[in-house]
Amino acid sequence: MVGLQPTGHYWFTFGNFLKELGIKLVLVNPFHVKRSKELDDNSQTKNDLKDPKTIAKLVIEGRYSLPCIPEEIYSALRIAMGMRESLTKNLSIIKNKVDHWLDKYFPEFEVLAFQVPGVKEMVSMKGVGIMTAAGFIAEVSDIKRFTHPSQIPKLAGLNLIENSSGKHKDKTSISNRVRARLRALLFRVIMPLVSKNKEFKMLHEYYTNRKVIH
């Protein structure tokens, strides 16, 4: 029997090695180790000689737990979920930092954005925020330079194209040309618009449910 104090991920490889050899592995709670080692000399001292002795005593006394080491798909799923939770947490921290620095060093951002013609009207639509409006104007510049609404989707690479050769006609797809950032922004903004804005929701339902006449 081998007793370990689990700290981070350091014991995983060794634990799997012991499992392959058929050696029983038990884990001792780090909190119990911290409390128990003070009983010997009434000191919180931590060193490589004192800790193993404390762990061994706890194992002898039966104060341990049996670990569950997942295998194959269960192991992969646990690792994937751990990575996802870690990345999600880091992403939230980064977003909060960005908001903090923008509010602290760029308080004039909204003032600048609202000076651009059309931004105030865009923000008045339910589902459109100041960042979306500012990002849109930053990509297209003055919207008065466009003479037809279809020019903006084309600028974003959302215009439909057909790949055909001779009698063969392939399915239509978007061009994915010109401004990828504008294309990504329009995709992100349409999701809350469809869910929160009544007019856009009606348009979405119409275009997704209409019948195509050949």
C-alpha positions in Angstrom: 0.0 0.0 0.0 1.2 3.5 -0.9 -0.1 6.6 0.7 0.0 10.0 -0.9 -1.0 13.5 -0.1 -2.7 14.7 -3.4 -1.4 18.1 -4.4 -2.4 19.4 -7.8 -1.9 17.1 -10.7 1.6 15.8 -9.7 0.4 12.5 -8.3 -1.7 11.4 -11.4 1.1 9.8 -13.4 2.5 8.0 -10.3 -1.0 6.9 -9.3 -1.6 5.3 -12.8 1.8 3.6 -12.6 0.9 2.0 -9.2 -2.5 1.0 -10.6 -0.8 -0.8 -13.5 1.5 -2.7 -11.1 -1.5 -3.7 -9.0 -0.3 -1.8 -5.9 -3.0 -0.3 -3.7 -3.0 3.5 -3.6 -4.6 5.6 -0.8 -4.9 9.4 -0.4 -4.5 11.4 2.7 -6.4 14.7 3.1 -3.9 17.6 3.0 -5.9 19.3 5.7 -5.5 16.3 8.0 -1.7 16.3 7.3 -1.5 19.9 8.2 -3.3 19.5 11.5 -1.7 16.2 12.5 1.9 17.2 12.1 1.5 19.9 14.8 0.8 17.2 17.4 4.4 15.9 17.3 6.3 19.1 18.1 3.6 21.8 18.3 5.1 23.4 15.3 3.7 24.3 11.8 7.1 23.5 10.3 6.8 21.8 6.9 9.7 19.8 5.4 10.4 16.7 3.4 11.3 14.6 6.5 8.3 15.6 8.7 5.5 15.3 6.1 6.1 11.6 5.0 6.1 10.6 8.7 2.8 12.3 9.3 1.3 10.8 6.1 2.5 7.3 7.1 0.9 7.6 10.6 -2.5 8.7 9.1 -2.4 5.7 6.7 -1.6 3.3 9.6 -4.6 4.7 11.5 -6.8 4.2 8.5 -7.4 7.9 7.9 -7.3 7.8 4.2 -9.6 7.5 1.1 -9.5 5.4 -2.0 -9.0 7.4 -5.2 -11.1 6.9 -8.3 -8.8 7.0 -11.3 -10.9 7.1 -14.5 -9.8 5.3 -17.6 -10.2 5.6 -21.3 -13.2 7.8 -22.3 -14.0 8.7 -18.7 -10.4 10.0 -18.2 -10.6 12.0 -21.5 -14.0 13.4 -20.5 -12.7 14.5 -17.0 -9.6 16.1 -18.6 -11.7 17.9 -21.2 -14.2 19.3 -18.6 -11.3 20.4 -16.4 -9.7 22.3 -19.3 -13.0 23.8 -20.3 -13.7 25.1 -16.8 -10.2 26.5 -16.5 -10.5 28.3 -19.9 -13.9 29.6 -19.0 -12.7 31.0 -15.7 -9.6 32.6 -17.4 -11.8 34.1 -20.1 -14.1 35.7 -17.5 -11.1 37.1 -15.7 -9.7 38.6 -18.9 -13.1 40.1 -19.8 -13.3 41.8 -16.4 -9.8 43.2 -16.8 -10.6 44.5 -20.3 -13.8 46.2 -18.9 -11.8 47.7 -16.0 -9.1 49.2 -18.2 -11.5 50.5 -20.8 -13.6 52.2 -18.1 -10.5 53.6 -16.4 -8.4 54.8 -19.4 -11.0 55.2 -22.2 -14.0 56.8 -20.5 -14.4 59.0 -23.6 -15.0 56.0 -25.8 -18.8 56.2 -25.7 -18.7 60.0 -26.1 -16.6 59.5 -29.2 -18.9 56.8 -30.6 -22.1 58.8 -30.1 -20.6 61.7 -32.1 -20.8 59.5 -35.2 -24.0 59.9 -37.2 -26.2 56.9 -37.0 -24.8 55.4 -33.7 -27.6 56.8 -31.5 -30.2 55.4 -33.8 -28.5 51.9 -33.9 -28.3 51.8 -30.1 -32.0 52.6 -29.8 -32.8 49.2 -31.3 -33.4 46.5 -28.7 -30.5 44.1 -28.8 -27.8 46.5 -30.1 -25.2 47.9 -27.7 -22.7 50.7 -28.0 -19.8 48.2 -28.7 -21.7 46.6 -31.5 -22.6 50.0 -33.0 -19.1 51.3 -32.7 -17.6 48.1 -34.2 -20.0 48.3 -37.1 -19.2 51.9 -37.9 -15.5 51.3 -37.5 -15.7 48.6 -40.2 -18.0 50.3 -42.7 -17.2 54.0 -42.0 -19.8 56.5 -43.2 -22.9 54.5 -44.1 -24.1 57.3 -46.4 -21.5 56.2 -48.9 -23.6 53.1 -49.7 -26.3 53.5 -52.3 -28.0 50.1 -51.7 -28.5 47.9 -48.5 -27.0 44.9 -50.3 -23.6 46.6 -50.4 -23.0 46.1 -46.7 -23.5 42.3 -46.7 -21.2 42.1 -49.7 -18.6 44.1 -47.9 -18.8 41.6 -45.1 -18.5 38.7 -47.5 -22.1 37.5 -46.8 -23.2 37.8 -50.4 -24.3 34.5 -52.0 -22.3 33.0 -54.8 -22.9 29.9 -57.0 -20.2 27.5 -58.0 -21.2 26.0 -61.3 -19.5 24.4 -64.3 -21.4 23.4 -67.5 -24.5 21.5 -66.5 -23.2 21.0 -62.9 -24.6 23.4 -60.4 -23.3 23.4 -56.9 -25.1 24.8 -53.8 -24.8 28.5 -53.2 -22.6 29.7 -50.4 -21.4 33.0 -48.9 -18.3 34.5 -50.5 -16.3 35.0 -47.3 -14.5 37.8 -48.9 -13.4 41.3 -47.8 -14.0 42.2 -44.1 -14.0 39.1 -41.8 -14.2 41.3 -38.7 -17.5 42.8 -39.9 -18.8 39.4 -40.8 -18.1 38.1 -37.3 -19.6 41.2 -35.7 -22.9 40.8 -37.8 -23.1 37.2 -36.8 -22.7 37.9 -33.1 -25.2 40.8 -33.1 -27.9 38.9 -35.0 -28.2 36.3 -32.2 -29.5 38.7 -29.5 -31.5 40.6 -32.1 -33.4 37.5 -33.1 -34.1 36.5 -29.5 -34.9 40.0 -28.1 -36.1 42.1 -30.9 -39.7 41.4 -32.1 -39.2 42.8 -35.6 -36.0 40.9 -36.3 -37.6 37.7 -34.9 -40.4 38.0 -37.3 -38.0 38.5 -40.2 -36.0 35.5 -39.1 -39.1 33.3 -39.0 -40.2 34.5 -42.4 -36.9 33.9 -44.2 -36.3 30.5 -42.5 -39.9 29.1 -43.1 -40.7 30.5 -46.5 -41.2 28.1 -49.3 -38.9 28.2 -52.3 -40.7 28.2 -55.6 -38.9 26.5 -58.5 
